[in-house]
Amino acid sequence: ARWTWADGSSSSYNNWKAGQPSNSGSSGEDCAEFLGPNESGQWNDLPCLTGRWAFYQFPMSEFQNVCNQYTCLPGPGNSFSETCGVTTTTATSPITTTTAAPSDPVFVCRVTSPKNWADHVSTAVSDGGNLLTISDKSMNDYLLSGFPQNGKYWIGYN
């Protein structure tokens, strides 16, 4: 299988766990999950119909629309002070030494409703974003430091 990013990005970065992608099982494993801190943020392939939490990426213009639905942080190298309803969120990226690349999302959200890969893509796109593209090691590390909760999350790779 040729792996591509849901948002059309051309990044070739990956962080597959040893022996992955394995494409095992009768239905194939055509979507990638990010394994949380207990597995060092490595990636695994699994069937796209599996229910998982996810990471979404959004431009700043969508913050007001999604800030009450998801737990969000500024993307690498970014910071913001935004009002969400009556709450002002001032946050700085957990990784500040990195300069944000133009392709980096302005903010990243952790979505804790389990859905299959395609349903997460549909939800993220209808909210004005997409499943997260992890374009380099700093972005992968950012997820580990910014969202330290253990879990398995869909990312936008399939």
C-alpha positions in Angstrom: 0.0 0.0 0.0 1.2 3.5 -0.8 0.6 5.7 2.3 -0.8 9.2 1.8 -1.9 12.0 4.1 -5.6 12.8 4.3 -5.0 16.6 3.7 -2.9 15.9 0.6 0.5 16.7 2.3 3.5 15.2 0.7 5.6 14.5 3.8 7.5 11.3 3.8 8.1 11.3 7.6 6.9 8.2 9.4 7.5 6.7 12.9 6.3 3.1 12.4 6.8 0.7 15.3 9.2 -2.2 14.5 7.6 -4.6 12.0 4.9 -2.1 10.9 3.1 -1.5 8.7 2.3 -5.2 8.6 -1.0 -5.2 6.7 -2.0 -8.3 8.7 -5.4 -9.7 8.9 -8.0 -10.7 6.3 -9.4 -7.2 6.0 -6.0 -5.5 5.6 -4.6 -2.7 7.7 -4.8 0.5 5.6 -4.9 3.3 8.3 -2.4 4.5 10.8 -2.8 5.0 14.5 -0.5 7.0 16.8 0.4 5.0 19.9 0.5 7.1 23.0 3.4 7.8 25.4 3.5 4.2 26.7 4.7 3.2 23.2 6.8 6.3 22.6 4.5 7.8 20.0 5.2 5.1 17.4 2.7 4.3 14.7 0.8 1.1 13.9 -1.4 0.1 10.9 -4.8 -1.4 11.5 -8.1 -1.9 9.8 -9.8 1.5 9.0 -13.1 0.4 10.5 -11.6 0.1 14.0 -13.0 2.6 16.6 -10.3 5.0 17.8 -9.8 8.4 19.3 -8.1 10.9 16.9 -6.0 14.0 16.5 -7.5 16.7 14.3 -5.7 19.8 12.9 -7.4 23.2 12.3 -6.5 26.6 11.0 -6.9 29.4 13.6 -10.0 30.6 11.8 -11.9 27.6 13.1 -11.0 27.9 16.8 -14.3 29.5 17.8 -16.2 26.7 16.1 -14.5 23.8 17.7 -13.0 25.0 21.0 -16.0 23.8 23.1 -16.0 20.4 21.5 -12.4 19.3 21.8 -9.2 19.6 23.9 -6.9 21.8 21.7 -3.4 23.2 21.9 -1.4 25.5 19.7 0.7 23.6 17.0 4.5 23.5 17.2 6.0 27.0 17.5 2.7 28.7 17.9 0.9 30.3 20.8 -2.4 32.0 21.2 -4.8 33.8 23.5 -8.3 33.1 22.4 -11.7 33.5 24.0 -14.0 30.4 23.8 -17.4 31.4 25.0 -16.7 33.1 28.3 -13.3 31.4 28.9 -10.0 32.9 27.6 -7.5 30.3 26.8 -3.9 31.4 26.7 -1.6 28.6 25.6 1.8 28.1 24.2 2.9 25.1 22.3 4.7 22.5 24.5 7.5 22.7 21.9 8.7 26.3 21.5 12.2 25.7 20.0 10.7 24.7 16.7 9.8 27.2 14.1 6.4 26.3 12.7 6.5 25.2 9.1 3.9 26.6 6.8 2.3 23.2 6.7 2.1 22.8 10.4 -1.5 23.2 11.8 -2.0 26.3 13.9 -3.8 24.1 16.5 -4.3 20.5 17.2 -7.2 18.9 19.0 -7.5 15.6 20.9 -10.9 13.9 20.1 -12.0 11.3 22.5 -15.0 9.9 20.8 -14.2 6.5 19.2 -15.0 6.4 15.5 -13.6 4.7 12.5 -11.0 6.4 10.3 -13.4 7.7 7.6 -15.9 9.0 10.1 -13.2 11.0 11.8 -12.1 12.4 8.5 -15.7 13.4 7.7 -16.2 15.0 11.1 -12.9 16.9 11.0 -13.5 18.2 7.4 -17.1 19.3 8.2 -15.6 21.2 11.2 -13.1 23.0 8.9 -10.0 20.8 9.5 -8.7 17.3 8.9 -7.1 14.4 10.6 -3.6 15.4 11.7 -0.6 15.2 9.4 2.6 14.4 11.3 5.2 15.9 9.0 8.3 15.6 11.1 9.7 14.3 14.4 9.0 17.6 16.2 5.3 17.2 15.5 5.4 13.6 16.7 7.2 14.7 19.9 4.8 17.6 20.3 1.9 15.1 20.6 3.7 13.2 23.3 4.4 16.3 25.4 1.2 18.2 24.7 -1.2 15.2 25.1 0.5 12.9 27.6 -2.6 10.7 28.1 -2.1 7.2 27.0 -4.4 6.1 24.2 -4.4 5.1 20.6 -5.4 7.8 18.1 -6.1 7.9 14.4 -3.8 10.2 12.4 -4.4 11.2 8.8 -2.3 8.5 7.2 -3.7 5.8 5.1 
